[in-house]
Amino acid sequence: MNHLFIIGAQRSGSTYLYHVLDEHPEIAMSRPVRPEPKFFLNDQLYAKGRAYYEDTYFSGNSKETRYLGEKSTSYIESMAVAHRIHQFYPDARILMILRDPVIRAYSNYRFSVAHQLEDLTFEDALKAELVRLAEASFSTSVNPYAYCKRGHYIDYIEAYLKIFDRSQLEILIFEEFVGKPESVQHLYRWLDIDDRFRPSSLEKVFNPSERQELDNSKTMRALASGYRESLERLENLLGNRIEAWRSHWDKL
């Protein structure tokens, strides 16, 4: 059996990706979708072994099933997880879906506010981020205050590439993937499964956040400016420009 993991990024369409994959008859995704398993982040669960993992999170697989898949977006930030996945499944496929990091950061902030994890303004939260990353205590699996840091995707990708071969990683761009039949077909082909299948979730919206318009403030422009170097590194890895992000930033 083959295995795949959606490891991130948070607030970037990973639930949409989960459903696009789960609907395919050749893929069985872990249950439930929420809360995420986070099996490889939990020392006690991981110690129970591979058989426990597969028996606990996967059921009802058919003869058509070729992949067992998990979505846990905190995985992208943990090299311990990367090593653990590789130990169990060295040939695993690793998927990342990445959203404009300026929009992602604000969505992450709104999510923290909605879950009563945040009481600062967005501007103040960004100013406090470095201190909070070093000193804040939290009950969540990863630091909820990494609004800016979490958008430097290339840092996490490069870390995973120290463990997995580039051919095992598929990096999707939210703005180029969601609602795009040809992009979904391309993903199915990458997994070597039937690309003629059209999921009913193709046009659906999952986990919509409270609509909050981003303004053209100094805060947003500074945030975008801080991402340009990591964007260039990401584009060099992908071999193409991410025009949707660049266009948005130019309008801030």
Buried (B, 14 or more C-beta within 10 A) or exposed (E): EBBBBBBBBBBBBBBBBBBBBBBBEBBBBBEEBEEBBBBBBEEEBBEEEEEEBBEBBBEEBEEEBBBBBBBBBBBBBBEEBBEBBBEBBEEBBBBBBBBBBBBBBBBBBBBBBEEEBBEBEBBEBBEBBEEBEEEEEEEEBBBBBBBBBBBBBBBBBEBBBEBBEEEBBBBBBBBBBBEEEEBBBBBBEBBEBBBEBEBEBBEEEBEEEEEEEBEEEEBBEBBBEBBEEBBEBBBEBBEEEBEBBBEBBEEB
